[in-house]
Amino acid sequence: MLSTYVYRAGRVRRLKEGVDINQYLIDYPEAIKVCKPPTETTLEKWNDRGGCKAIDGCWVEPDGTCPHGHPSWLMAMGWI
């Protein structure tokens, strides 16, 4: 079974097996479902390029947020 990830309360969390994502999003409406977090290698490459993807896929500054208000993966993963 594939893992499900969410961004909530300033961090990325992997949901435990058996947790229903739809119910989780009802219980925590501020949570955002995200794809699998990028690897450390990818984060390092992005940082070296002077940018980073946000958790929704927009390209942003490493310490920035996208126009939709989502943080960069570097911020979401606690690297910045």
N, CA, C and O atoms as a CHARMM CRD file, in Angstrom:
* protein
*
  320
    1    1 MET  N      0.84400  -1.18500   0.00000 PROA 1      0.00000
    2    1 MET  CA     0.00000   0.00000   0.00000 PROA 1      0.00000
    3    1 MET  C      0.88700   1.24500   0.00000 PROA 1      0.00000
    4    1 MET  O      1.89700   1.29800   0.70100 PROA 1      0.00000
    5    2 LEU  N      0.50000   2.24200  -0.79000 PROA 2      0.00000
    6    2 LEU  CA     1.25000   3.47900  -0.85400 PROA 2      0.00000
    7    2 LEU  C      0.97100   4.33800   0.37000 PROA 2      0.00000
    8    2 LEU  O     -0.14600   4.37000   0.88700 PROA 2      0.00000
    9    3 SER  N      1.99900   5.02600   0.81700 PROA 3      0.00000
   10    3 SER  CA     1.83800   5.92900   1.94800 PROA 3      0.00000
   11    3 SER  C      1.13600   7.20300   1.50100 PROA 3      0.00000
   12    3 SER  O      1.24900   7.62400   0.34900 PROA 3      0.00000
   13    4 THR  N      0.41400   7.80100   2.42800 PROA 4      0.00000
   14    4 THR  CA    -0.24500   9.06800   2.17500 PROA 4      0.00000
   15    4 THR  C      0.39600  10.11400   3.07200 PROA 4      0.00000
   16    4 THR  O      0.62500   9.87500   4.25700 PROA 4      0.00000
   17    5 TYR  N      0.68500  11.28400   2.49000 PROA 5      0.00000
   18    5 TYR  CA     1.34500  12.35600   3.21100 PROA 5      0.00000
   19    5 TYR  C      0.44800  13.58400   3.26000 PROA 5      0.00000
   20    5 TYR  O     -0.30800  13.85600   2.32700 PROA 5      0.00000
   21    6 VAL  N      0.54400  14.32200   4.36400 PROA 6      0.00000
   22    6 VAL  CA    -0.16900  15.58100   4.50800 PROA 6      0.00000
   23    6 VAL  C      0.78300  16.61400   5.09100 PROA 6      0.00000
   24    6 VAL  O      1.75900  16.27400   5.76100 PROA 6      0.00000
   25    7 TYR  N      0.48300  17.88100   4.82300 PROA 7      0.00000
   26    7 TYR  CA     1.19100  18.99300   5.44000 PROA 7      0.00000
   27    7 TYR  C      0.20900  19.63100   6.40400 PROA 7      0.00000
   28    7 TYR  O     -0.85900  20.09900   6.00800 PROA 7      0.00000
   29    8 ARG  N      0.59100  19.64400   7.69200 PROA 8      0.00000
   30    8 ARG  CA    -0.28600  20.20800   8.71800 PROA 8      0.00000
   31    8 ARG  C      0.56400  20.72300   9.86600 PROA 8      0.00000
   32    8 ARG  O      1.55900  20.10600  10.24500 PROA 8      0.00000
   33    9 ALA  N      0.16200  21.85400  10.41000 PROA 9      0.00000
   34    9 ALA  CA     0.83300  22.44600  11.56600 PROA 9      0.00000
   35    9 ALA  C      2.33400  22.62400  11.33200 PROA 9      0.00000
   36    9 ALA  O      3.15100  22.38400  12.22100 PROA 9      0.00000
   37   10 GLY  N      2.67600  23.05300  10.10900 PROA 10     0.00000
   38   10 GLY  CA     4.06100  23.38000   9.80900 PROA 10     0.00000
   39   10 GLY  C      4.99100  22.21700   9.54500 PROA 10     0.00000
   40   10 GLY  O      6.21000  22.39300   9.52700 PROA 10     0.00000
   41   11 ARG  N      4.43700  21.02200   9.33800 PROA 11     0.00000
   42   11 ARG  CA     5.31400  19.89600   9.02400 PROA 11     0.00000
   43   11 ARG  C      4.61300  18.86500   8.15300 PROA 11     0.00000
   44   11 ARG  O      3.38500  18.79900   8.09000 PROA 11     0.00000
   45   12 VAL  N      5.42400  18.07500   7.49200 PROA 12     0.00000
   46   12 VAL  CA     4.92300  16.99600   6.65200 PROA 12     0.00000
   47   12 VAL  C      4.77800  15.76100   7.52900 PROA 12     0.00000
   48   12 VAL  O      5.66900  15.43000   8.31100 PROA 12     0.00000
   49   13 ARG  N      3.64500  15.08600   7.38700 PROA 13     0.00000
   50   13 ARG  CA     3.38000  13.88600   8.16800 PROA 13     0.00000
   51   13 ARG  C      2.97100  12.75200   7.23200 PROA 13     0.00000
   52   13 ARG  O      2.26000  12.96800   6.25000 PROA 13     0.00000
   53   14 ARG  N      3.42200  11.56000   7.54600 PROA 14     0.00000
   54   14 ARG  CA     2.96900  10.37500   6.82300 PROA 14     0.00000
   55   14 ARG  C      1.86900   9.74900   7.66500 PROA 14     0.00000
   56   14 ARG  O      2.06500   9.46800   8.84800 PROA 14     0.00000
   57   15 LEU  N      0.71900   9.53300   7.05700 PROA 15     0.00000
   58   15 LEU  CA    -0.40200   8.96100   7.79400 PROA 15     0.00000
   59   15 LEU  C     -0.15600   7.48000   8.06400 PROA 15     0.00000
   60   15 LEU  O      0.40600   6.77000   7.23100 PROA 15     0.00000
   61   16 LYS  N     -0.57600   7.03500   9.21700 PROA 16     0.00000
   62   16 LYS  CA    -0.46300   5.62600   9.57400 PROA 16     0.00000
   63   16 LYS  C     -1.33400   4.79900   8.64300 PROA 16     0.00000
   64   16 LYS  O     -2.35900   5.26100   8.14000 PROA 16     0.00000
   65   17 GLU  N     -0.90300   3.57400   8.42900 PROA 17     0.00000
   66   17 GLU  CA    -1.67800   2.66200   7.59400 PROA 17     0.00000
   67   17 GLU  C     -3.07400   2.50200   8.19000 PROA 17     0.00000
   68   17 GLU  O     -3.22800   2.34200   9.40000 PROA 17     0.00000
   69   18 GLY  N     -4.06500   2.54700   7.34700 PROA 18     0.00000
   70   18 GLY  CA    -5.44600   2.38800   7.78900 PROA 18     0.00000
   71   18 GLY  C     -6.17400   3.69200   8.05400 PROA 18     0.00000
   72   18 GLY  O     -7.39500   3.69900   8.20600 PROA 18     0.00000
   73   19 VAL  N     -5.42800   4.81600   8.11300 PROA 19     0.00000
   74   19 VAL  CA    -6.08100   6.11200   8.31700 PROA 19     0.00000
   75   19 VAL  C     -6.69500   6.54100   6.99500 PROA 19     0.00000
   76   19 VAL  O     -6.02000   6.57200   5.96600 PROA 19     0.00000
   77   20 ASP  N     -7.96900   6.87000   7.03000 PROA 20     0.00000
   78   20 ASP  CA    -8.67700   7.30700   5.82900 PROA 20     0.00000
   79   20 ASP  C     -8.38600   8.78200   5.56800 PROA 20     0.00000
   80   20 ASP  O     -8.68000   9.62900   6.41200 PROA 20     0.00000
   81   21 ILE  N     -7.81400   9.09600   4.41300 PROA 21     0.00000
   82   21 ILE  CA    -7.44200  10.47200   4.09600 PROA 21     0.00000
   83   21 ILE  C     -8.64400  11.39800   4.08500 PROA 21     0.00000
   84   21 ILE  O     -8.54200  12.54000   4.53200 PROA 21     0.00000
   85   22 ASN  N     -9.77400  10.93400   3.58900 PROA 22     0.00000
   86   22 ASN  CA   -10.95800  11.79100   3.54400 PROA 22     0.00000
   87   22 ASN  C    -11.42700  12.16500   4.94900 PROA 22     0.00000
   88   22 ASN  O    -11.77800  13.31800   5.20100 PROA 22     0.00000
   89   23 GLN  N    -11.43200  11.19900   5.85700 PROA 23     0.00000
   90   23 GLN  CA   -11.82700  11.48500   7.23100 PROA 23     0.00000
   91   23 GLN  C    -10.79700  12.38800   7.90500 PROA 23     0.00000
   92   23 GLN  O    -11.15500  13.27900   8.67600 PROA 23     0.00000
   93   24 TYR  N     -9.52100  12.15600   7.61300 PROA 24     0.00000
   94   24 TYR  CA    -8.45200  12.98300   8.18600 PROA 24     0.00000
   95   24 TYR  C     -8.64300  14.44400   7.78200 PROA 24     0.00000
   96   24 TYR  O     -8.51600  15.34300   8.61300 PROA 24     0.00000
   97   25 LEU  N     -8.94800  14.67900   6.50300 PROA 25     0.00000
   98   25 LEU  CA    -9.13400  16.04900   6.02300 PROA 25     0.00000
   99   25 LEU  C    -10.39000  16.68800   6.60300 PROA 25     0.00000
  100   25 LEU  O    -10.45800  17.91100   6.72200 PROA 25     0.00000
  101   26 ILE  N    -11.37600  15.88900   6.96100 PROA 26     0.00000
  102   26 ILE  CA   -12.55600  16.42100   7.65000 PROA 26     0.00000
  103   26 ILE  C    -12.17600  16.79700   9.07900 PROA 26     0.00000
  104   26 ILE  O    -12.55800  17.85800   9.57300 PROA 26     0.00000
  105   27 ASP  N    -11.42000  15.92100   9.73600 PROA 27     0.00000
  106   27 ASP  CA   -11.00500  16.17400  11.12000 PROA 27     0.00000
  107   27 ASP  C    -10.01500  17.32400  11.22600 PROA 27     0.00000
  108   27 ASP  O    -10.01200  18.05300  12.21800 PROA 27     0.00000
  109   28 TYR  N     -9.17600  17.49000  10.21000 PROA 28     0.00000
  110   28 TYR  CA    -8.15100  18.54100  10.19000 PROA 28     0.00000
  111   28 TYR  C     -8.27800  19.33000   8.88800 PROA 28     0.00000
  112   28 TYR  O     -7.50300  19.10800   7.95800 PROA 28     0.00000
  113   29 PRO  N     -9.23600  20.24100   8.80800 PROA 29     0.00000
  114   29 PRO  CA    -9.48100  20.95400   7.54900 PROA 29     0.00000
  115   29 PRO  C     -8.31300  21.82100   7.08200 PROA 29     0.00000
  116   29 PRO  O     -8.25900  22.20500   5.91300 PROA 29     0.00000
  117   30 GLU  N     -7.38800  22.13000   7.97200 PROA 30     0.00000
  118   30 GLU  CA    -6.22400  22.92700   7.57900 PROA 30     0.00000
  119   30 GLU  C     -5.14700  22.07500   6.90900 PROA 30     0.00000
  120   30 GLU  O     -4.20400  22.61700   6.33400 PROA 30     0.00000
  121   31 ALA  N     -5.27300  20.76000   6.97500 PROA 31     0.00000
  122   31 ALA  CA    -4.29300  19.85100   6.37900 PROA 31     0.00000
  123   31 ALA  C     -4.39100  19.88400   4.85900 PROA 31     0.00000
  124   31 ALA  O     -5.46300  20.09200   4.29100 PROA 31     0.00000
  125   32 ILE  N     -3.25000  19.67400   4.21700 PROA 32     0.00000
  126   32 ILE  CA    -3.17200  19.63900   2.75700 PROA 32     0.00000
  127   32 ILE  C     -2.55000  18.31000   2.36800 PROA 32     0.00000
  128   32 ILE  O     -1.46400  17.97200   2.83900 PROA 32     0.00000
  129   33 LYS  N     -3.22200  17.55500   1.51900 PROA 33     0.00000
  130   33 LYS  CA    -2.65000  16.30500   1.02100 PROA 33     0.00000
  131   33 LYS  C     -1.53100  16.66100   0.04900 PROA 33     0.00000
  132   33 LYS  O     -1.71700  17.49400  -0.83900 PROA 33     0.00000
  133   34 VAL  N     -0.37200  16.03400   0.21600 PROA 34     0.00000
  134   34 VAL  CA     0.78100  16.29500  -0.64700 PROA 34     0.00000
  135   34 VAL  C      1.31000  14.97700  -1.18700 PROA 34     0.00000
  136   34 VAL  O      0.98900  13.90300  -0.67700 PROA 34     0.00000
  137   35 CYS  N      2.12800  15.08000  -2.22900 PROA 35     0.00000
  138   35 CYS  CA     2.76300  13.89300  -2.78700 PROA 35     0.00000
  139   35 CYS  C      3.89100  13.45100  -1.85700 PROA 35     0.00000
  140   35 CYS  O      4.17600  14.10600  -0.85400 PROA 35     0.00000
  141   36 LYS  N      4.51800  12.35200  -2.19800 PROA 36     0.00000
  142   36 LYS  CA     5.65300  11.86600  -1.41500 PROA 36     0.00000
  143   36 LYS  C      6.72600  12.94700  -1.38900 PROA 36     0.00000
  144   36 LYS  O      7.04900  13.51500  -2.43200 PROA 36     0.00000
  145   37 PRO  N      7.28300  13.24300  -0.21500 PROA 37     0.00000
  146   37 PRO  CA     8.30800  14.29200  -0.14200 PROA 37     0.00000
  147   37 PRO  C      9.52200  13.96900  -1.01000 PROA 37     0.00000
  148   37 PRO  O      9.86100  12.80000  -1.19400 PROA 37     0.00000
  149   38 PRO  N     10.17300  14.99200  -1.54000 PROA 38     0.00000
  150   38 PRO  CA    11.36200  14.77700  -2.35500 PROA 38     0.00000
  151   38 PRO  C     12.50600  14.20900  -1.50800 PROA 38     0.00000
  152   38 PRO  O     12.51600  14.35000  -0.28500 PROA 38     0.00000
  153   39 THR  N     13.45100  13.57600  -2.16600 PROA 39     0.00000
  154   39 THR  CA    14.61400  13.02300  -1.47700 PROA 39     0.00000
  155   39 THR  C     15.56100  14.14400  -1.04800 PROA 39     0.00000
  156   39 THR  O     15.44600  15.28000  -1.50800 PROA 39     0.00000
  157   40 GLU  N     16.49100  13.80700  -0.16600 PROA 40     0.00000
  158   40 GLU  CA    17.48800  14.79000   0.25900 PROA 40     0.00000
  159   40 GLU  C     18.31500  15.26600  -0.93300 PROA 40     0.00000
  160   40 GLU  O     18.66200  16.44400  -1.02700 PROA 40     0.00000
  161   41 THR  N     18.62700  14.34800  -1.83700 PROA 41     0.00000
  162   41 THR  CA    19.40400  14.70500  -3.02500 PROA 41     0.00000
  163   41 THR  C     18.66400  15.74600  -3.86000 PROA 41     0.00000
  164   41 THR  O     19.26000  16.72000  -4.32100 PROA 41     0.00000
  165   42 THR  N     17.37000  15.53800  -4.05000 PROA 42     0.00000
  166   42 THR  CA    16.56900  16.49200  -4.81900 PROA 42     0.00000
  167   42 THR  C     16.52000  17.84600  -4.11100 PROA 42     0.00000
  168   42 THR  O     16.66900  18.88600  -4.75200 PROA 42     0.00000
  169   43 LEU  N     16.31400  17.83800  -2.80500 PROA 43     0.00000
  170   43 LEU  CA    16.28700  19.09700  -2.05000 PROA 43     0.00000
  171   43 LEU  C     17.61800  19.83400  -2.17400 PROA 43     0.00000
  172   43 LEU  O     17.63800  21.05500  -2.32600 PROA 43     0.00000
  173   44 GLU  N     18.73000  19.10000  -2.10900 PROA 44     0.00000
  174   44 GLU  CA    20.05100  19.71800  -2.25000 PROA 44     0.00000
  175   44 GLU  C     20.22500  20.32200  -3.64000 PROA 44     0.00000
  176   44 GLU  O     20.74600  21.42900  -3.77600 PROA 44     0.00000
  177   45 LYS  N     19.78500  19.58800  -4.68600 PROA 45     0.00000
  178   45 LYS  CA    19.88500  20.11200  -6.05500 PROA 45     0.00000
  179   45 LYS  C     19.07300  21.39100  -6.21700 PROA 45     0.00000
  180   45 LYS  O     19.54800  22.37700  -6.78200 PROA 45     0.00000
  181   46 TRP  N     17.83400  21.36100  -5.70900 PROA 46     0.00000
  182   46 TRP  CA    17.00200  22.56200  -5.79900 PROA 46     0.00000
  183   46 TRP  C     17.65500  23.72800  -5.07700 PROA 46     0.00000
  184   46 TRP  O     17.70600  24.84000  -5.60200 PROA 46     0.00000
  185   47 ASN  N     18.15000  23.47600  -3.88100 PROA 47     0.00000
  186   47 ASN  CA    18.76600  24.54300  -3.10700 PROA 47     0.00000
  187   47 ASN  C     19.96600  25.11700  -3.85300 PROA 47     0.00000
  188   47 ASN  O     20.16600  26.33200  -3.86200 PROA 47     0.00000
  189   48 ASP  N     20.77200  24.24800  -4.48200 PROA 48     0.00000
  190   48 ASP  CA    21.92200  24.70200  -5.27000 PROA 48     0.00000
  191   48 ASP  C     21.49400  25.54800  -6.46100 PROA 48     0.00000
  192   48 ASP  O     22.23100  26.43300  -6.89700 PROA 48     0.00000
  193   49 ARG  N     20.30500  25.27600  -6.98600 PROA 49     0.00000
  194   49 ARG  CA    19.77900  26.04900  -8.12700 PROA 49     0.00000
  195   49 ARG  C     19.16700  27.37000  -7.68500 PROA 49     0.00000
  196   49 ARG  O     18.81700  28.20000  -8.52400 PROA 49     0.00000
  197   50 GLY  N     19.03300  27.57400  -6.38000 PROA 50     0.00000
  198   50 GLY  CA    18.50400  28.83300  -5.87200 PROA 50     0.00000
  199   50 GLY  C     16.99100  28.89800  -5.86100 PROA 50     0.00000
  200   50 GLY  O     16.41900  29.98500  -5.77000 PROA 50     0.00000
  201   51 GLY  N     16.34200  27.76600  -5.95200 PROA 51     0.00000
  202   51 GLY  CA    14.88700  27.71600  -5.92800 PROA 51     0.00000
  203   51 GLY  C     14.44000  26.38000  -5.38900 PROA 51     0.00000
  204   51 GLY  O     15.25700  25.55300  -4.98400 PROA 51     0.00000
  205   52 CYS  N     13.14300  26.17500  -5.38700 PROA 52     0.00000
  206   52 CYS  CA    12.59500  24.93500  -4.84800 PROA 52     0.00000
  207   52 CYS  C     11.13400  24.83400  -5.26400 PROA 52     0.00000
  208   52 CYS  O     10.47300  25.84600  -5.49900 PROA 52     0.00000
  209   53 LYS  N     10.64200  23.60900  -5.35300 PROA 53     0.00000
  210   53 LYS  CA     9.21000  23.44600  -5.56500 PROA 53     0.00000
  211   53 LYS  C      8.49200  23.65900  -4.24500 PROA 53     0.00000
  212   53 LYS  O      9.00100  23.31400  -3.17900 PROA 53     0.00000
  213   54 ALA  N      7.30300  24.23300  -4.33600 PROA 54     0.00000
  214   54 ALA  CA     6.42900  24.31800  -3.17600 PROA 54     0.00000
  215   54 ALA  C      5.69100  22.98200  -3.06600 PROA 54     0.00000
  216   54 ALA  O      5.75200  22.16600  -3.98600 PROA 54     0.00000
  217   55 ILE  N      5.00800  22.75900  -1.96700 PROA 55     0.00000
  218   55 ILE  CA     4.33900  21.47800  -1.76500 PROA 55     0.00000
  219   55 ILE  C      3.23500  21.22900  -2.78100 PROA 55     0.00000
  220   55 ILE  O      2.75600  20.10200  -2.90800 PROA 55     0.00000
  221   56 ASP  N      2.82200  22.26700  -3.50900 PROA 56     0.00000
  222   56 ASP  CA     1.80700  22.07300  -4.56000 PROA 56     0.00000
  223   56 ASP  C      2.40600  22.08000  -5.96500 PROA 56     0.00000
  224   56 ASP  O      1.67400  22.01900  -6.95200 PROA 56     0.00000
  225   57 GLY  N      3.75600  22.15500  -6.06000 PROA 57     0.00000
  226   57 GLY  CA     4.42300  22.06100  -7.35100 PROA 57     0.00000
  227   57 GLY  C      4.87400  23.37500  -7.95700 PROA 57     0.00000
  228   57 GLY  O      5.59500  23.36400  -8.95500 PROA 57     0.00000
  229   58 CYS  N      4.47900  24.50700  -7.39500 PROA 58     0.00000
  230   58 CYS  CA     4.94000  25.80400  -7.90600 PROA 58     0.00000
  231   58 CYS  C      6.44000  25.96300  -7.61500 PROA 58     0.00000
  232   58 CYS  O      6.93800  25.44000  -6.61900 PROA 58     0.00000
  233   59 TRP  N      7.15500  26.68500  -8.48400 PROA 59     0.00000
  234   59 TRP  CA     8.57300  26.97400  -8.26200 PROA 59     0.00000
  235   59 TRP  C      8.68100  28.26400  -7.46400 PROA 59     0.00000
  236   59 TRP  O      8.10800  29.28600  -7.84100 PROA 59     0.00000
  237   60 VAL  N      9.42500  28.21400  -6.35200 PROA 60     0.00000
  238   60 VAL  CA     9.52700  29.36100  -5.44000 PROA 60     0.00000
  239   60 VAL  C     10.95900  29.52200  -4.94200 PROA 60     0.00000
  240   60 VAL  O     11.81800  28.68200  -5.21000 PROA 60     0.00000
  241   61 GLU  N     11.20400  30.60400  -4.21900 PROA 61     0.00000
  242   61 GLU  CA    12.47300  30.78600  -3.52000 PROA 61     0.00000
  243   61 GLU  C     12.59700  29.68100  -2.46500 PROA 61     0.00000
  244   61 GLU  O     11.58000  29.19400  -1.97300 PROA 61     0.00000
  245   62 PRO  N     13.81500  29.27900  -2.11100 PROA 62     0.00000
  246   62 PRO  CA    13.97000  28.20600  -1.12300 PROA 62     0.00000
  247   62 PRO  C     13.24400  28.47900   0.19500 PROA 62     0.00000
  248   62 PRO  O     12.74000  27.55400   0.83100 PROA 62     0.00000
  249   63 ASP  N     13.19200  29.73200   0.59800 PROA 63     0.00000
  250   63 ASP  CA    12.52300  30.07500   1.85700 PROA 63     0.00000
  251   63 ASP  C     11.17800  30.75900   1.61700 PROA 63     0.00000
  252   63 ASP  O     10.67900  31.49000   2.47300 PROA 63     0.00000
  253   64 GLY  N     10.60200  30.51100   0.44100 PROA 64     0.00000
  254   64 GLY  CA     9.38000  31.21500   0.06700 PROA 64     0.00000
  255   64 GLY  C      8.12500  30.36500   0.07000 PROA 64     0.00000
  256   64 GLY  O      8.12900  29.16900   0.35900 PROA 64     0.00000
  257   65 THR  N      7.06300  31.05300  -0.26700 PROA 65     0.00000
  258   65 THR  CA     5.77100  30.40200  -0.44000 PROA 65     0.00000
  259   65 THR  C      5.25900  30.74800  -1.82800 PROA 65     0.00000
  260   65 THR  O      5.63700  31.76900  -2.40300 PROA 65     0.00000
  261   66 CYS  N      4.40200  29.89600  -2.36000 PROA 66     0.00000
  262   66 CYS  CA     3.85800  30.12300  -3.70200 PROA 66     0.00000
  263   66 CYS  C      2.69400  31.11100  -3.62100 PROA 66     0.00000
  264   66 CYS  O      2.27800  31.48500  -2.52500 PROA 66     0.00000
  265   67 PRO  N      2.16600  31.53500  -4.76700 PROA 67     0.00000
  266   67 PRO  CA     1.02400  32.45500  -4.76800 PROA 67     0.00000
  267   67 PRO  C     -0.20900  31.87900  -4.07000 PROA 67     0.00000
  268   67 PRO  O     -1.11500  32.61800  -3.68600 PROA 67     0.00000
  269   68 HSD  N     -0.23600  30.55500  -3.90900 PROA 68     0.00000
  270   68 HSD  CA    -1.37600  29.90300  -3.25200 PROA 68     0.00000
  271   68 HSD  C     -1.17800  29.80600  -1.73600 PROA 68     0.00000
  272   68 HSD  O     -2.04800  29.32000  -1.01300 PROA 68     0.00000
  273   69 GLY  N     -0.00900  30.28000  -1.26800 PROA 69     0.00000
  274   69 GLY  CA     0.27400  30.27500   0.16500 PROA 69     0.00000
  275   69 GLY  C      0.95600  29.02700   0.69200 PROA 69     0.00000
  276   69 GLY  O      1.08200  28.85800   1.90400 PROA 69     0.00000
  277   70 HSD  N      1.40300  28.13900  -0.21100 PROA 70     0.00000
  278   70 HSD  CA     2.04900  26.90700   0.23200 PROA 70     0.00000
  279   70 HSD  C      3.55600  27.09100   0.32500 PROA 70     0.00000
  280   70 HSD  O      4.14900  27.75300  -0.52500 PROA 70     0.00000
  281   71 PRO  N      4.18700  26.51100   1.35200 PROA 71     0.00000
  282   71 PRO  CA     5.63300  26.68100   1.53900 PROA 71     0.00000
  283   71 PRO  C      6.44800  25.81500   0.59000 PROA 71     0.00000
  284   71 PRO  O      5.95300  24.84600   0.01400 PROA 71     0.00000
  285   72 SER  N      7.71900  26.19700   0.44500 PROA 72     0.00000
  286   72 SER  CA     8.64300  25.36500  -0.32400 PROA 72     0.00000
  287   72 SER  C      8.84900  24.04100   0.41200 PROA 72     0.00000
  288   72 SER  O      8.64000  23.94800   1.62200 PROA 72     0.00000
  289   73 TRP  N      9.26300  23.02500  -0.33900 PROA 73     0.00000
  290   73 TRP  CA     9.55700  21.74200   0.30200 PROA 73     0.00000
  291   73 TRP  C     10.69900  21.89000   1.29900 PROA 73     0.00000
  292   73 TRP  O     10.71000  21.21400   2.32800 PROA 73     0.00000
  293   74 LEU  N     11.66200  22.76500   1.01000 PROA 74     0.00000
  294   74 LEU  CA    12.74600  22.97200   1.95700 PROA 74     0.00000
  295   74 LEU  C     12.22700  23.46800   3.30400 PROA 74     0.00000
  296   74 LEU  O     12.70800  23.04300   4.35500 PROA 74     0.00000
  297   75 MET  N     11.25700  24.35700   3.26900 PROA 75     0.00000
  298   75 MET  CA    10.65100  24.84200   4.52100 PROA 75     0.00000
  299   75 MET  C      9.79000  23.75800   5.15100 PROA 75     0.00000
  300   75 MET  O      9.86100  23.53300   6.35900 PROA 75     0.00000
  301   76 ALA  N      8.98200  23.08800   4.34500 PROA 76     0.00000
  302   76 ALA  CA     8.07800  22.07200   4.86600 PROA 76     0.00000
  303   76 ALA  C      8.82400  20.91800   5.52800 PROA 76     0.00000
  304   76 ALA  O      8.33300  20.31800   6.48400 PROA 76     0.00000
  305   77 MET  N     10.01400  20.61400   5.01400 PROA 77     0.00000
  306   77 MET  CA    10.82300  19.52300   5.56800 PROA 77     0.00000
  307   77 MET  C     11.72800  19.98100   6.69400 PROA 77     0.00000
  308   77 MET  O     12.46500  19.17800   7.26700 PROA 77     0.00000
  309   78 GLY  N     11.67900  21.28000   7.02000 PROA 78     0.00000
  310   78 GLY  CA    12.47200  21.79700   8.13700 PROA 78     0.00000
  311   78 GLY  C     13.92700  22.07500   7.81700 PROA 78     0.00000
  312   78 GLY  O     14.74400  22.18400   8.73100 PROA 78     0.00000
  313   79 TRP  N     14.27200  22.19200   6.54800 PROA 79     0.00000
  314   79 TRP  CA    15.64600  22.49500   6.17000 PROA 79     0.00000
  315   79 TRP  C     15.93400  23.98400   6.30500 PROA 79     0.00000
  316   79 TRP  O     17.08600  24.39200   6.45300 PROA 79     0.00000
  317   80 ILE  N     14.89400  24.78000   6.25400 PROA 80     0.00000
  318   80 ILE  CA    15.04400  26.24400   6.39600 PROA 80     0.00000
  319   80 ILE  C     14.15100  26.69600   7.52500 PROA 80     0.00000
  320   80 ILE  O     14.10300  27.88600   7.83700 PROA 80     0.00000
